[in-house]
Every structure is written in structure tokens, then in C-alpha cells.
Amino acid sequence: MAGSTWIKRLESLECPYIEDVDESWATELIFKPGEARIRLLQWLFARLEPTIEEMLDNQVIESSGRGDSRLQTLLYIASSLGLCQSHDIELIKGTCPTSKQKVFMNTLIDIVCTIDQNQKEGSDQIEKKFTGNCHLLDKICHQENLQQVFLTNINLFPYDLTNITRGSDSASVTEKDYKDLLASASNISEQLVERQKQLAHLKSSYTPCEYDMNKIRPILRRLKLTLSTLAQIMAGFSHCYETEIKTWCQKPSPKLSDLGLVVKRVDNLLAHFTQTLSNIAIIKESYEKLSKEDIPPLDEQLAAVQKLDHVRQSVDILEKSIARLLSQ
């Protein structure tokens, strides 16, 4: 503890490993891994229980430190006493950080010193200490009102809310809220009774039918096969999404230019122009067929020929206009 050194505390325990040595050697003995440190731990644990030393002396020492059965036994004893965890074999071997070893050794030596001091004082001193502790506990109990521990009424509100509402006008509000809660609980209980009656009525009106398991088994097998197929499809989709689709989904959307609108307008004009040329070709073909036929010189036929001439002139004018547009 405070003010005590390693060598003084071990000397008070009459440790045979620190006779005529200085503080540095004792520190090296405690923190340096090796057989000497294991012997020191074995001696300290034997001071707690003498049978431990005989048990550890019969253990077989193997070449590897992890396989030393003494280390495992020491680890089990230390973890049982709450000095370390059950997997801290490095702490027993002495290869863990020095700060952790210091806490471990300090606690272990303090426990041994306390037990040794009680053994030296004898049973009379222990009885006096126990009597003194009992008197101290009596004084503490008389300083407090122990009736609060044995109260039969129960306060449903937390301690902080009780202090807030104590001696204030909000106590009536709290009581009113409590009454509202009781009314709500009563309403819920009535609704629960009504729902239970409805459930009993449904159970009485429903007659369960008997199922033919010979017919159900093929359906269940088919359903199981379908679900397994669906699970495989979902697994395949998930793999495809994670490996191929997800990378594209996380990319930002592309920024489009105005070139698409221009191309769309040009495509519309080209389609309209192509349709116009096809119509003109149909008109020209019809006109050529009519002009090749032998028509008798009748007045009505002459009038039709004149109209066709007008149509031909119109077609020529239209072709010239189209050619002029194309030349531009």
C-alpha cells in the first residue's frame, strides 16, 4: 500500500526469496518472467492455503509456457479470487504490461498481508474488531429513521417527482392525473372483457375442418420447392445487384446537353419531308398513267384534261419550291 515498498511487505511475510536483497532485485523478481516469479506466486498462494503448495509441486513442467500445468492452476486460483480473468495467462507468466502486473501483485500481497496479520493477532483481536464493527453499524442505524424501510404503503411516483410536488399546489393535479389513470385502466379492462367475449363467440361459431394429410403433403412439398427456388433466385439477384448493379446506382445522374432537342427537330423535319416526297411521287405516277391513256375529244374530257394540266403545273411549281429549299 501507500508508503510501503515491495521488499518491506515481503519481509513482513518472511518471504524466503528476498533475504539480503535490495529493492531493484525484488522488483525484477516480481516483474521479470521466469521460474523465480512462478515460485514467488506459488509461495504467496500457499500462504493463503497451505495445500496449494503441495498441489503445485506435483504438477509437471512442460517446455512451453502455455502448457505448464502450474500456470493453468495458478491462473485458476487467481481468477477464482477475482484477481484476474480466466484467460489472463500472460499476467501469470509476467509478459503483460508492467502497470497491469503492479495492480495484480499489489492486490495479492495486500490479501496475504491482511490474512497474516489476522493470524498473528489471534481470535481475541478478531472478536474485538467484530464487536467494534457491530457497534459502528448500530450507531449508523440509530442515526437514520429505519421505519422508512418497513413502510407498508407504496409510493408509485419517483423520488424526484415526489420532492417536486411535496408542499406545492401541483399535488392536487397529480392526484387528479392518478384518478384519470384509474378511469383509463377501468375503461381498458371493460374493453378487454368485451374482446374476450367476441373471441369466445368466434371460437364457438367456428368449426374446424379435418384435413387429409395425403392431399396436403404433395402441396407442402411443392410449396417448399417453390420457396427454395425463390430463395435461390433472390440470392442470385442479391449477388448480381451487389457486384454489378449497385456500383452504377451510386453514380450521379448524367448531365444532358441541348443537342438531343436539335436532333429530334431535324428528325421530325426529315420524316415530314420524306412523307411529302412520297406523296408527290404518288401524284406524279397517277398523272403519268392518266396522260398515257387515249381519251376521246369530248367537252367533259377536255375539261378534265385542263384540270390535269393545272395539277401538273402545280406539281412543277411544288418541285421547284422543294428544290430551292434544298439548295439553301
C-alpha positions as CSV (number, residue, x, y, z in Angstrom):
1,M,0.0,0.0,0.0
2,A,1.0,3.7,0.3
3,G,4.4,4.2,1.9
4,S,5.3,0.5,1.7
5,T,7.8,-1.0,-0.7
6,W,7.8,-4.4,-2.2
7,I,10.7,-5.6,-0.1
8,K,9.3,-4.4,3.2
9,R,6.0,-6.1,2.7
10,L,7.6,-9.3,1.6
11,E,9.9,-9.2,4.5
12,S,7.0,-8.8,6.9
13,L,5.7,-12.0,5.4
14,E,9.1,-13.7,5.9
15,C,9.4,-14.5,2.2
16,P,12.5,-16.7,1.6
17,Y,13.2,-15.3,-1.9
18,I,14.2,-11.7,-0.7
19,E,16.7,-12.4,2.0
20,D,19.6,-9.9,1.9
21,V,18.5,-8.3,-1.4
22,D,17.8,-4.8,-2.5
23,E,14.6,-3.1,-3.9
24,S,15.7,-3.4,-7.5
25,W,16.3,-7.2,-7.3
26,A,12.9,-7.6,-5.6
27,T,11.2,-5.6,-8.4
28,E,13.0,-7.7,-11.0
29,L,11.8,-10.8,-9.2
30,I,8.2,-9.6,-9.3
31,F,8.0,-8.3,-12.9
32,K,10.5,-10.4,-14.8
33,P,9.1,-13.6,-16.4
34,G,10.7,-16.8,-15.3
35,E,10.8,-19.7,-12.9
36,A,11.6,-17.4,-9.9
37,R,8.5,-15.4,-10.4
38,I,6.4,-18.5,-10.7
39,R,7.9,-19.8,-7.4
40,L,7.1,-16.4,-5.8
41,L,3.4,-16.6,-6.9
42,Q,3.3,-20.2,-5.7
43,W,4.6,-19.2,-2.3
44,L,2.1,-16.3,-2.0
45,F,-0.9,-18.5,-2.9
46,A,0.4,-21.2,-0.5
47,R,0.2,-18.6,2.3
48,L,-3.5,-18.3,1.6
49,E,-4.0,-22.1,1.6
50,P,-1.1,-24.5,2.5
51,T,-2.4,-27.3,0.4
52,I,-1.9,-25.2,-2.7
53,E,1.9,-25.6,-2.4
54,E,1.7,-29.4,-2.3
55,M,-0.7,-29.4,-5.3
56,L,1.6,-27.2,-7.4
57,D,4.8,-29.1,-6.5
58,N,3.2,-32.3,-8.0
59,Q,2.4,-30.5,-11.3
60,V,4.5,-31.4,-14.4
61,I,6.5,-28.7,-16.0
62,E,6.5,-28.8,-19.8
63,S,8.7,-27.0,-22.2
64,S,6.2,-24.4,-23.5
65,G,5.0,-21.8,-21.0
66,R,1.4,-22.2,-22.1
67,G,1.5,-25.9,-21.5
68,D,2.9,-25.6,-17.9
69,S,0.1,-27.1,-15.8
70,R,1.3,-25.0,-12.9
71,L,0.5,-21.8,-14.8
72,Q,-3.0,-23.1,-15.5
73,T,-3.5,-23.9,-11.9
74,L,-2.2,-20.5,-10.7
75,L,-4.5,-18.8,-13.3
76,Y,-7.5,-20.8,-12.0
77,I,-6.7,-19.8,-8.4
78,A,-6.2,-16.1,-9.2
79,S,-9.4,-15.9,-11.3
80,S,-11.3,-17.6,-8.5
81,L,-10.1,-15.0,-6.1
82,G,-11.2,-12.2,-8.5
83,L,-7.6,-11.1,-9.2
84,C,-7.8,-11.5,-12.9
85,Q,-9.9,-13.0,-15.7
86,S,-9.9,-16.7,-16.6
87,H,-7.9,-16.0,-19.9
88,D,-5.2,-13.8,-18.4
89,I,-2.4,-16.4,-18.8
90,E,0.0,-13.6,-19.8
91,L,-0.5,-12.0,-16.4
92,I,0.6,-15.2,-14.6
93,K,3.6,-15.6,-16.9
94,G,4.6,-12.0,-16.4
95,T,4.6,-11.0,-20.1
96,C,1.8,-8.4,-19.8
97,P,2.3,-4.6,-19.3
98,T,4.0,-3.6,-16.0
99,S,1.1,-1.5,-14.9
100,K,-1.2,-4.5,-15.0
101,Q,1.3,-6.7,-13.2
102,K,1.7,-4.0,-10.5
103,V,-2.0,-3.9,-9.7
104,F,-2.2,-7.7,-9.6
105,M,0.8,-8.1,-7.3
106,N,-0.2,-5.2,-5.0
107,T,-3.7,-6.8,-4.5
108,L,-2.3,-10.3,-4.0
109,I,0.3,-9.1,-1.4
110,D,-2.3,-7.0,0.4
111,I,-4.5,-10.0,0.8
112,V,-1.7,-12.2,2.1
113,C,-0.6,-9.4,4.5
114,T,-4.1,-9.0,5.8
115,I,-4.6,-12.7,6.4
116,D,-1.1,-12.9,8.1
117,Q,-1.9,-10.0,10.3
118,N,-5.2,-11.5,11.4
119,Q,-3.5,-14.8,12.2
120,K,-0.9,-13.1,14.3
121,E,-3.4,-11.1,16.3
122,G,-5.3,-14.2,17.3
123,S,-9.0,-14.8,17.8
124,D,-9.3,-12.2,20.6
125,Q,-8.4,-9.4,18.4
126,I,-10.7,-10.6,15.6
127,E,-13.6,-10.8,18.1
128,K,-12.8,-7.2,19.3
129,K,-12.8,-6.0,15.7
130,F,-16.1,-7.7,15.0
131,T,-17.7,-6.2,18.1
132,G,-16.4,-2.8,17.1
133,N,-17.9,-3.2,13.7
134,C,-21.2,-4.2,15.2
135,H,-21.2,-1.1,17.4
136,L,-20.4,1.1,14.4
137,L,-23.3,-0.4,12.5
138,D,-25.6,0.2,15.4
139,K,-24.6,3.9,15.5
140,I,-25.3,4.2,11.8
141,C,-28.7,2.6,12.1
142,H,-29.7,4.9,15.0
143,Q,-28.7,8.0,13.0
144,E,-31.3,7.1,10.3
145,N,-35.1,6.5,10.6
146,L,-35.3,2.8,9.9
147,Q,-39.1,3.0,9.8
148,Q,-38.9,4.1,6.2
149,V,-37.5,0.7,5.4
150,F,-40.6,-1.1,6.8
151,L,-43.3,1.1,5.4
152,T,-46.4,-0.7,4.2
153,N,-47.7,2.0,1.8
154,I,-46.1,2.2,-1.6
155,N,-45.4,5.5,-3.4
156,L,-45.9,5.0,-7.1
157,F,-44.2,8.2,-8.1
158,P,-40.4,8.6,-8.5
159,Y,-38.4,10.2,-5.7
160,D,-37.6,13.4,-7.7
161,L,-41.3,14.0,-8.7
162,T,-42.3,13.4,-5.0
163,N,-39.9,16.1,-3.9
164,I,-41.2,18.5,-6.6
165,T,-44.8,18.0,-5.7
166,R,-44.3,17.9,-1.9
167,G,-45.8,21.0,-0.3
168,S,-46.9,22.6,-3.7
169,D,-50.1,23.2,-5.5
170,S,-49.3,20.6,-8.0
171,A,-50.2,17.8,-5.6
172,S,-53.9,18.1,-6.5
173,V,-53.0,18.0,-10.2
174,T,-51.0,14.8,-9.6
175,E,-54.0,13.3,-7.7
176,K,-56.3,14.2,-10.5
177,D,-54.0,12.6,-13.0
178,Y,-53.9,9.5,-10.9
179,K,-57.7,9.3,-10.9
180,D,-57.7,9.7,-14.7
181,L,-55.3,6.8,-14.9
182,L,-57.6,4.7,-12.8
183,A,-60.5,5.6,-15.1
184,S,-58.5,4.8,-18.2
185,A,-57.5,1.4,-16.7
186,S,-61.1,0.6,-15.9
187,N,-62.1,1.5,-19.4
188,I,-59.4,-0.7,-20.8
189,S,-60.4,-3.6,-18.6
190,E,-64.1,-3.3,-19.8
191,Q,-62.9,-3.3,-23.5
192,L,-60.7,-6.3,-22.7
193,V,-63.7,-8.2,-21.3
194,E,-65.7,-7.3,-24.4
195,R,-63.0,-8.5,-26.7
196,Q,-62.8,-11.8,-24.8
197,K,-66.5,-12.3,-25.3
198,Q,-66.1,-11.7,-29.0
199,L,-63.2,-14.2,-29.1
200,A,-65.3,-16.8,-27.3
201,H,-68.1,-16.2,-29.8
202,L,-65.8,-16.7,-32.7
203,K,-64.4,-19.8,-31.2
204,S,-67.9,-21.3,-30.7
205,S,-69.1,-20.4,-34.2
206,Y,-66.0,-21.7,-36.0
207,T,-66.0,-25.4,-36.6
208,P,-62.5,-26.7,-37.6
209,C,-62.5,-29.0,-40.6
210,E,-60.4,-32.1,-40.9
211,Y,-57.6,-32.1,-43.3
212,D,-56.5,-35.0,-45.4
213,M,-52.7,-35.2,-44.9
214,N,-52.3,-37.4,-48.0
215,K,-53.5,-34.4,-50.1
216,I,-51.7,-31.8,-48.2
217,R,-48.2,-33.4,-48.2
218,P,-47.8,-33.0,-52.0
219,I,-48.9,-29.4,-51.8
220,L,-46.4,-28.8,-49.0
221,R,-43.6,-30.4,-50.9
222,R,-44.4,-28.3,-54.0
223,L,-44.6,-25.2,-51.8
224,K,-41.3,-26.0,-50.2
225,L,-39.6,-26.5,-53.6
226,T,-41.1,-23.2,-54.9
227,L,-39.8,-21.3,-51.8
228,S,-36.4,-22.8,-52.2
229,T,-36.3,-21.8,-55.8
230,L,-37.4,-18.3,-54.9
231,A,-34.7,-18.2,-52.3
232,Q,-32.1,-19.1,-54.9
233,I,-33.4,-16.5,-57.3
234,M,-33.3,-13.9,-54.5
235,A,-29.8,-14.9,-53.6
236,G,-28.7,-14.7,-57.3
237,F,-30.4,-11.3,-57.7
238,S,-28.7,-10.0,-54.5
239,H,-25.3,-11.2,-55.7
240,C,-25.9,-9.6,-59.1
241,Y,-27.0,-6.3,-57.5
242,E,-24.1,-6.1,-55.1
243,T,-21.5,-6.9,-57.8
244,E,-22.8,-5.3,-61.0
245,I,-25.8,-3.0,-60.4
246,K,-25.0,-1.3,-57.1
247,T,-21.9,0.4,-58.5
248,W,-24.0,2.0,-61.2
249,C,-26.8,3.0,-58.9
250,Q,-24.5,5.0,-56.8
251,K,-23.1,7.1,-59.7
252,P,-24.6,10.6,-60.2
253,S,-27.1,11.1,-63.0
254,P,-25.6,12.4,-66.3
255,K,-26.0,16.0,-67.4
256,L,-27.7,16.2,-70.8
257,S,-27.0,18.9,-73.3
258,D,-29.4,20.6,-75.8
259,L,-28.1,18.6,-78.7
260,G,-30.8,16.0,-78.3
261,L,-33.6,18.5,-78.9
262,V,-31.9,19.7,-82.1
263,V,-31.5,16.2,-83.3
264,K,-35.2,15.5,-82.5
265,R,-36.3,18.5,-84.5
266,V,-34.1,17.6,-87.5
267,D,-35.5,14.0,-87.4
268,N,-39.1,15.4,-87.4
269,L,-38.4,17.6,-90.4
270,L,-36.7,14.8,-92.2
271,A,-39.7,12.5,-91.6
272,H,-42.2,15.2,-92.8
273,F,-40.1,15.9,-95.9
274,T,-39.9,12.1,-96.7
275,Q,-43.6,11.8,-96.4
276,T,-44.1,14.8,-98.7
277,L,-41.8,13.3,-101.4
278,S,-43.6,10.0,-101.3
279,N,-47.0,11.8,-101.8
280,I,-45.6,13.8,-104.7
281,A,-44.3,10.6,-106.3
282,I,-47.7,9.0,-106.0
283,I,-49.4,12.1,-107.6
284,K,-46.8,12.1,-110.4
285,E,-47.3,8.4,-111.1
286,S,-51.1,8.8,-111.2
287,Y,-50.7,11.8,-113.6
288,E,-48.4,9.8,-115.9
289,K,-50.9,7.0,-116.1
290,L,-53.7,9.3,-116.9
291,S,-51.7,11.2,-119.6
292,K,-50.8,8.0,-121.4
293,E,-54.5,6.9,-121.9
294,D,-56.3,7.7,-125.2
295,I,-59.1,10.0,-124.3
296,P,-61.8,10.8,-127.0
297,P,-62.2,14.6,-127.6
298,L,-65.3,15.3,-125.5
299,D,-66.1,18.5,-123.8
300,E,-66.1,17.0,-120.3
301,Q,-62.9,15.1,-121.1
302,L,-61.3,18.3,-122.3
303,A,-62.2,20.0,-119.1
304,A,-60.6,17.1,-117.1
305,V,-57.5,17.4,-119.3
306,Q,-57.3,21.1,-118.5
307,K,-57.7,20.4,-114.8
308,L,-54.9,17.8,-115.1
309,D,-52.7,20.5,-116.8
310,H,-53.4,22.8,-113.8
311,V,-52.4,20.0,-111.5
312,R,-49.2,19.3,-113.4
313,Q,-48.3,23.0,-113.3
314,S,-48.9,23.0,-109.5
315,V,-46.7,19.9,-109.2
316,D,-43.9,21.6,-111.2
317,I,-44.2,24.7,-109.0
318,L,-44.0,22.5,-105.9
319,E,-41.0,20.6,-107.2
320,K,-39.2,23.9,-107.9
321,S,-40.0,25.2,-104.4
322,I,-38.6,22.0,-102.8
323,A,-35.5,22.2,-105.0
324,R,-35.0,25.8,-104.0
325,L,-35.3,24.8,-100.3
326,L,-32.8,22.0,-100.7
327,S,-30.4,24.3,-102.4
328,Q,-30.5,26.7,-99.4
